[in-house]
Amino acid sequence: MSVAGITRRDYGVLADGQRVEEFTLDNGHGLSLSTINLGGIVTSLRVPDRQGHSASVVLGLPTLEDYETRNPNFGIIVGRYGNRIAGGRFSLDGQQFFLPTNNGPNTLHGGPIGFGKRWWDVQALLPGPDGSVSLELRLDSADGDQGFPGRLQARVRYTLTVRQEWRIDYHAVCDRSTVVNLTHHDYFNLAGGGSILDHRLTIPAERYCPVDAGLIPLGTEAVAGTPFDFRTATAISQRIRQPHPQLLRARGYDHNWELASPLANGMRQAALLEHPASGRSLEIHTDQPGLQFYSGNFLDGSLAGSAGLAIRQGDGLCLETQHFPDAPNQSAFASTVLRPGETYASTTVHRFGLCAD
């Protein structure tokens, strides 16, 4: 067993000359996470299987240049607004704001130069009295950054606990009313490689958001009787190839689920992912109202991963805790407006363990 702590190493230099470091958190119980200044990208998340063998359960890329120039959002902090905003525009307090589009006619994950492409200041923190290890990432986003109003000061803290948890705490304040939806975009594969189609997934949600041709939500519908019903553990392969119009439209799963009401502590279970062959499991809890399950539909083999193999469709999946896509344009969804004097605060916990079989 290793000793809990944080190490750092040089990772490379960006095209603009900015030096990047990689920080590795180790909880001393087999769970370790590595992240870099660029985008707060998680380059590795090592978890033991039932035999005690460790492997990274997130997809990564081989070099800093790949992350800087070719990254399809692997491991990034997403902001200012996670997921899609229709038409690259929204209205707030009677004023319309126009955003650069990077997903057809829509703005995706904060725009072409969103938070996942930015250099974050990283501060390593001393181990906590409970044995946890943390670091904090900070970014100052100027008024008008990617078209969003107001200066936004964001802080994101990664913590590994002795309970085999990776906790993410998001905080942000602004000097002018704006919209905020921060999340994390990891491609999980609990096998440590190969396909995620043999993973079992549970999402305790009764409703999901069907989408239009641009993958913008069309309200919510019941999951009952559809391939979107994951209220009991279901292998991803079981229904992903059904000719359901929504699966055909998104080339698989790329939809938001409406999570159940929070528990007394303000958190709700968002998902349980299991890989029976390795024994690894991942349970996600959050205070956010939605979860985006994306089955890696647009991974096309054009990139090699950190293991040197081509990354193809279904090699990883995303489980992004969030407010709903396009909420700034859809009044039926919970508001994502942040005003001066308020604090955006959100928490997501990833708990790793072993499944029963």
GUBAVO-435862 format. One line per 10 residues: number of its first residue (from 1); their letters; for each residue x, y, z of C-alpha. Coordinates in Angstrom, 3 decimals, decimal comma. Last residue first. Layout:
N
NUM	A	X Y Z ~ ...
# end
This chain:
357
357	DACLGFRHVT	-20,525 -10,832 -9,825 ~ -21,335 -8,636 -6,809 ~ -19,675 -5,494 -8,131 ~ -16,476 -4,138 -6,618 ~ -15,897 -0,518 -5,664 ~ -15,347 2,963 -6,969 ~ -17,345 5,955 -5,757 ~ -17,527 8,954 -8,094 ~ -18,881 11,979 -6,192 ~ -20,298 15,094 -7,866
347	TSAYTEGPRL	-20,646 18,431 -6,099 ~ -22,048 21,795 -7,144 ~ -21,704 25,406 -6,057 ~ -22,467 28,535 -8,083 ~ -22,229 31,416 -5,665 ~ -24,564 34,416 -5,696 ~ -23,592 38,068 -5,168 ~ -23,715 38,785 -8,879 ~ -26,205 36,509 -10,644 ~ -25,956 32,942 -11,914
337	VTSAFASQNP	-28,618 31,727 -14,346 ~ -28,822 27,974 -14,959 ~ -32,586 27,789 -14,447 ~ -34,337 24,433 -14,127 ~ -35,946 23,303 -17,385 ~ -39,458 24,295 -18,519 ~ -38,099 27,727 -19,490 ~ -36,124 26,294 -22,396 ~ -33,591 28,640 -24,014 ~ -31,079 28,943 -21,145
327	ADPFHQTELC	-31,759 25,231 -20,392 ~ -30,219 24,176 -23,725 ~ -28,895 20,943 -22,202 ~ -30,221 20,187 -18,705 ~ -28,181 20,920 -15,615 ~ -25,331 18,517 -15,250 ~ -23,760 15,233 -14,186 ~ -21,879 13,781 -17,161 ~ -21,720 9,998 -17,530 ~ -19,485 9,480 -20,562
317	LGDGQRIALG	-18,733 6,193 -22,295 ~ -15,590 4,615 -23,702 ~ -14,489 2,217 -26,448 ~ -17,981 2,256 -27,994 ~ -16,947 3,783 -31,307 ~ -13,218 3,453 -31,833 ~ -9,989 4,578 -30,214 ~ -7,010 3,293 -32,180 ~ -4,427 1,563 -29,983 ~ -1,214 3,120 -28,648
307	ASGALSGDLF	-2,026 2,599 -24,946 ~ -2,459 6,385 -24,482 ~ -5,119 6,322 -27,174 ~ -4,694 6,570 -30,924 ~ -7,061 8,895 -32,729 ~ -8,798 8,512 -36,106 ~ -10,654 5,395 -34,925 ~ -14,101 6,975 -35,262 ~ -15,212 7,997 -31,785 ~ -18,541 9,634 -32,649
297	NGSYFQLGPQ	-20,842 7,242 -30,783 ~ -18,951 7,261 -27,498 ~ -21,931 5,985 -25,498 ~ -23,027 9,342 -24,088 ~ -25,128 9,326 -20,940 ~ -25,922 12,867 -19,845 ~ -27,174 13,079 -16,275 ~ -29,555 15,691 -14,906 ~ -30,763 17,476 -11,776 ~ -27,331 18,148 -10,211
287	DTHIELSRGS	-26,658 17,392 -6,537 ~ -24,567 14,384 -7,506 ~ -23,858 10,740 -6,776 ~ -22,056 8,352 -9,131 ~ -21,422 4,666 -8,454 ~ -18,576 2,999 -10,321 ~ -17,988 -0,742 -10,278 ~ -14,970 -2,929 -10,995 ~ -15,339 -6,710 -10,900 ~ -13,014 -7,190 -13,862
277	APHELLAAQR	-15,409 -9,443 -15,786 ~ -18,561 -8,003 -14,189 ~ -18,010 -4,414 -15,360 ~ -20,480 -2,233 -13,498 ~ -21,760 1,335 -13,869 ~ -24,183 2,759 -11,306 ~ -25,748 6,104 -12,096 ~ -27,091 9,414 -10,813 ~ -27,774 8,743 -7,156 ~ -29,025 11,923 -5,569
267	MGNALPSALE	-27,390 14,427 -3,232 ~ -28,996 17,216 -1,189 ~ -28,273 15,514 2,139 ~ -31,965 14,656 2,620 ~ -32,061 12,869 -0,713 ~ -32,453 14,641 -4,033 ~ -35,503 14,185 -6,269 ~ -34,988 11,671 -9,058 ~ -32,753 12,390 -12,042 ~ -33,987 13,626 -15,410
257	WNHDYGRARL	-31,889 11,797 -17,987 ~ -30,005 13,611 -20,768 ~ -29,229 11,950 -24,072 ~ -26,358 10,834 -26,290 ~ -27,027 7,093 -26,574 ~ -26,507 5,455 -29,941 ~ -26,067 6,958 -33,390 ~ -27,860 10,061 -32,018 ~ -30,749 9,978 -34,504 ~ -30,776 6,196 -34,776
247	LQPHPQRIRQ	-30,992 5,839 -31,006 ~ -33,833 8,354 -30,892 ~ -35,740 6,709 -33,718 ~ -35,540 3,274 -32,021 ~ -34,013 0,760 -34,420 ~ -32,459 -1,295 -31,592 ~ -28,675 -1,329 -31,714 ~ -28,128 0,087 -28,220 ~ -30,614 -2,327 -26,658 ~ -28,717 -5,131 -24,945
237	SIATATRFDF	-25,194 -3,912 -25,672 ~ -25,315 -1,457 -22,765 ~ -25,987 -4,346 -20,401 ~ -28,888 -3,438 -18,141 ~ -29,077 -2,884 -14,383 ~ -32,620 -1,860 -13,468 ~ -33,941 1,673 -13,872 ~ -32,065 1,798 -17,175 ~ -35,111 2,531 -19,329 ~ -33,817 4,434 -22,357
227	PTGAVAETGL	-34,392 1,534 -24,762 ~ -38,117 2,357 -24,401 ~ -41,105 0,752 -22,654 ~ -40,888 3,036 -19,628 ~ -38,398 5,889 -20,170 ~ -41,099 8,547 -19,815 ~ -40,653 11,676 -21,931 ~ -38,983 15,055 -21,440 ~ -38,854 18,308 -23,408 ~ -37,523 18,233 -26,966
217	PILGADVPCY	-33,829 18,370 -26,078 ~ -31,287 19,565 -28,696 ~ -29,426 16,721 -30,423 ~ -29,260 18,670 -33,719 ~ -31,769 16,281 -35,336 ~ -34,123 16,774 -32,384 ~ -33,712 15,202 -28,973 ~ -35,626 13,011 -26,528 ~ -34,967 14,065 -22,938 ~ -35,262 11,354 -20,286
207	REAPITLRHD	-37,790 10,388 -17,645 ~ -38,146 7,766 -14,912 ~ -34,574 7,977 -13,640 ~ -32,514 5,596 -11,521 ~ -29,764 5,109 -14,142 ~ -28,241 1,623 -13,957 ~ -25,593 0,472 -16,416 ~ -23,998 -2,892 -17,044 ~ -20,756 -2,930 -19,042 ~ -20,435 -5,432 -21,915
197	LISGGGALNF	-20,782 -2,665 -24,528 ~ -17,873 -0,729 -22,995 ~ -15,411 -2,085 -25,535 ~ -11,687 -2,736 -25,212 ~ -9,525 -1,231 -22,489 ~ -9,238 -0,645 -18,727 ~ -12,266 -2,868 -18,151 ~ -13,976 -0,026 -16,286 ~ -14,064 2,103 -19,434 ~ -14,992 5,684 -18,679
187	YDHHTLNVVT	-14,743 8,618 -21,088 ~ -14,442 11,627 -18,798 ~ -16,204 14,909 -19,549 ~ -16,596 16,834 -16,305 ~ -19,341 19,355 -15,504 ~ -19,992 23,066 -15,135 ~ -23,282 24,671 -16,175 ~ -23,236 28,457 -15,869 ~ -25,417 31,236 -17,308 ~ -24,628 34,924 -16,784
177	SRDCVAHYDI	-25,610 37,904 -14,650 ~ -22,676 40,226 -14,129 ~ -19,774 40,207 -11,623 ~ -19,606 36,414 -11,422 ~ -18,886 33,699 -8,868 ~ -18,013 30,027 -9,400 ~ -17,571 26,852 -7,364 ~ -17,313 23,202 -8,447 ~ -16,494 20,337 -6,094 ~ -15,385 17,036 -7,662
167	RWEQRVTLTY	-15,065 13,935 -5,472 ~ -13,158 10,831 -6,507 ~ -14,087 8,183 -3,996 ~ -12,298 5,038 -2,834 ~ -13,509 5,492 0,773 ~ -10,011 6,755 1,715 ~ -10,902 9,908 -0,220 ~ -9,566 11,388 -3,445 ~ -10,394 15,062 -3,897 ~ -10,496 17,210 -7,054
157	RVRAQLRGPF	-11,429 20,861 -6,513 ~ -12,749 23,185 -9,215 ~ -12,673 26,955 -8,846 ~ -14,203 29,380 -11,321 ~ -14,108 33,184 -11,467 ~ -16,596 34,387 -14,063 ~ -16,406 37,871 -15,593 ~ -19,758 38,687 -17,100 ~ -21,592 37,808 -20,294 ~ -20,889 34,709 -22,373
147	GQDGDASDLR	-19,762 35,253 -25,972 ~ -16,872 32,774 -25,885 ~ -15,360 34,952 -23,104 ~ -17,438 38,148 -23,204 ~ -16,543 39,172 -19,634 ~ -13,319 37,355 -18,790 ~ -12,977 33,798 -17,463 ~ -10,623 33,534 -14,470 ~ -9,647 29,900 -13,901 ~ -8,637 28,040 -10,756
137	LELSVSGDPG	-7,837 24,369 -10,118 ~ -7,703 22,981 -6,579 ~ -5,909 19,874 -5,386 ~ -6,968 17,286 -2,884 ~ -5,831 14,289 -0,826 ~ -8,039 12,559 1,758 ~ -6,577 10,900 4,862 ~ -9,339 12,095 7,209 ~ -7,115 14,875 8,573 ~ -6,785 16,251 5,038
127	PLLAQVDWWR	-3,638 15,898 2,953 ~ -2,092 19,304 2,143 ~ -3,403 21,026 -0,947 ~ -1,865 21,235 -4,414 ~ -2,721 24,463 -6,210 ~ -3,308 24,399 -9,951 ~ -3,756 27,458 -12,178 ~ -5,777 26,399 -15,193 ~ -4,684 26,740 -18,820 ~ -7,680 26,647 -21,140
117	KGFGIPGGHL	-8,860 24,134 -23,722 ~ -11,361 22,328 -21,471 ~ -12,729 25,685 -20,310 ~ -14,174 26,398 -23,734 ~ -12,274 27,560 -26,785 ~ -14,561 26,170 -29,510 ~ -17,675 26,878 -27,441 ~ -18,806 26,275 -23,866 ~ -19,390 22,530 -24,091 ~ -21,251 22,668 -27,420
107	TNPGNNTPLF	-22,642 25,749 -29,167 ~ -25,161 24,878 -31,858 ~ -25,556 25,337 -35,623 ~ -23,312 22,363 -36,384 ~ -21,438 21,643 -33,184 ~ -18,837 24,410 -32,805 ~ -20,899 27,588 -32,735 ~ -19,523 30,881 -31,403 ~ -21,968 32,448 -28,938 ~ -24,492 35,233 -29,434
97	FQQGDLSFRG	-26,183 36,910 -26,475 ~ -29,651 38,422 -26,565 ~ -30,664 40,990 -23,981 ~ -34,039 41,065 -22,221 ~ -32,745 39,898 -18,851 ~ -31,006 36,944 -20,477 ~ -31,582 35,714 -24,008 ~ -29,764 32,788 -25,613 ~ -27,649 32,087 -28,690 ~ -25,471 29,474 -30,343
87	GAIRNGYRGV	-28,427 28,100 -32,290 ~ -29,324 25,725 -29,505 ~ -27,047 25,633 -26,461 ~ -25,505 22,183 -26,099 ~ -23,669 20,314 -23,340 ~ -21,785 21,925 -20,451 ~ -21,866 25,708 -20,256 ~ -18,956 27,785 -19,126 ~ -17,561 25,290 -19,059 ~ -16,501 21,643 -19,213
77	IIGFNPNRTE	-13,550 20,399 -17,154 ~ -11,829 17,945 -19,465 ~ -11,114 14,206 -19,336 ~ -11,276 13,495 -23,065 ~ -13,037 16,374 -24,838 ~ -12,404 15,106 -28,398 ~ -8,724 16,149 -28,024 ~ -6,945 16,894 -31,279 ~ -4,842 20,058 -30,859 ~ -3,933 20,572 -27,209
67	YDELTPLGLV	-4,591 17,056 -25,916 ~ -2,695 15,525 -28,829 ~ 0,169 17,982 -28,336 ~ 0,313 17,011 -24,657 ~ 0,982 13,440 -25,704 ~ -0,403 9,879 -25,636 ~ -4,157 10,456 -25,269 ~ -6,447 9,184 -22,525 ~ -9,531 7,057 -21,989 ~ -10,608 6,604 -18,391
57	VSASHGQRDP	-10,523 3,438 -16,249 ~ -6,743 3,357 -15,776 ~ -5,635 -0,052 -14,589 ~ -4,715 -1,641 -11,249 ~ -4,647 -5,332 -10,420 ~ -6,062 -6,087 -6,962 ~ -7,720 -9,296 -8,098 ~ -11,186 -7,723 -7,849 ~ -9,974 -4,804 -9,987 ~ -7,865 -1,879 -8,765
47	VRLSTVIGGL	-8,531 1,701 -9,971 ~ -6,199 4,081 -11,824 ~ -7,576 7,349 -13,156 ~ -5,297 8,746 -15,868 ~ -5,030 11,884 -18,005 ~ -7,688 13,843 -16,131 ~ -7,736 17,142 -17,985 ~ -7,999 20,275 -15,818 ~ -8,313 21,953 -19,212 ~ -4,544 22,214 -19,610
37	NITSLSLGHG	-3,068 22,288 -16,112 ~ -2,722 18,489 -16,055 ~ -4,397 15,685 -14,096 ~ -3,434 12,293 -12,689 ~ -5,697 10,287 -10,396 ~ -4,848 7,431 -8,050 ~ -6,885 4,816 -6,176 ~ -4,983 1,843 -4,726 ~ -5,472 2,590 -1,034 ~ -2,828 5,258 -0,459
27	NDLTFEEVRQ	-5,155 7,990 -1,710 ~ -2,825 8,937 -4,567 ~ -3,110 12,271 -6,373 ~ -0,896 12,781 -9,411 ~ -0,213 16,271 -10,768 ~ 0,947 16,768 -14,349 ~ 2,594 20,066 -15,210 ~ 2,176 22,302 -18,233 ~ 4,461 25,142 -19,272 ~ 2,961 27,975 -21,312
17	GDALVGYDRR	4,992 28,686 -24,434 ~ 2,040 29,567 -26,682 ~ 2,205 26,174 -28,407 ~ 1,927 24,464 -25,031 ~ 4,966 23,099 -23,206 ~ 5,375 19,662 -21,668 ~ 4,355 17,390 -18,814 ~ 6,773 18,405 -16,059 ~ 6,142 16,366 -12,940 ~ 4,076 16,559 -9,761
7	TIGAVSM	3,399 14,284 -6,798 ~ 0,500 14,342 -4,353 ~ -0,021 12,259 -1,221 ~ -1,404 9,156 0,422 ~ 1,255 6,547 1,212 ~ 1,359 3,429 -0,918 ~ 0,000 0,000 0,000
# end
